[in-house]
Every structure is written in C-alpha cells, then in structure tokens.
Amino acid sequence: MTTTTHFDQLQLAERWGLSPKTLARWRVIGTGPKYIRLPGKVIYL
C-alpha cells in the first residue's frame, strides 16, 4: 500500500527550508515539485 502526503505551500516551504516565495516563483517558471491548484490554495503532491 502506498501512502501519499500532500502539503500546502507553507508546509512544504518549512519542510524544505525554503521561502514560500521560492515555491511560487518555481511555479511561475515551470520548475519545482508537482502541484495542483484548488480554489484559494495550492497543494503540492
């Protein structure tokens, strides 16, 4: 059985020791981890 954990932007930034703005910039330029957009939120897979 596979367990999948999802993180919001603040959780992932803290976990990886990054600024949330770095994750946002990576989304704009098309790099970084996979994510999905939900209404009012970004979830990283």
C-alpha positions in Angstrom: 0.0 0.0 0.0 1.3 3.5 -0.9 0.7 6.5 1.3 0.6 9.9 -0.3 1.2 13.0 1.7 0.1 16.4 0.4 1.4 19.8 1.6 0.3 23.3 1.2 2.8 26.0 0.2 3.7 27.0 3.8 4.1 23.4 5.0 6.4 22.4 2.0 8.4 25.6 2.3 9.0 24.9 6.0 9.8 21.2 5.4 12.3 22.0 2.7 13.8 25.1 4.4 12.6 27.5 1.6 10.7 30.7 1.4 7.1 30.3 0.2 8.0 32.9 -2.5 10.6 30.5 -3.9 7.9 27.8 -4.4 5.7 30.5 -6.0 8.5 31.5 -8.3 9.2 27.9 -9.3 5.5 27.5 -10.3 5.7 30.6 -12.5 8.8 29.4 -14.3 7.6 25.8 -14.5 10.1 24.0 -12.3 9.9 22.5 -8.8 7.6 19.9 -7.3 4.2 18.8 -8.9 1.2 20.7 -7.6 -2.5 21.3 -8.2 -4.5 24.4 -7.8 -7.6 24.3 -5.7 -9.9 27.3 -5.0 -7.7 29.7 -2.9 -5.0 27.1 -2.3 -2.1 25.3 -4.0 -1.4 21.7 -2.9 1.9 20.0 -3.6 1.8 16.3 -4.4 
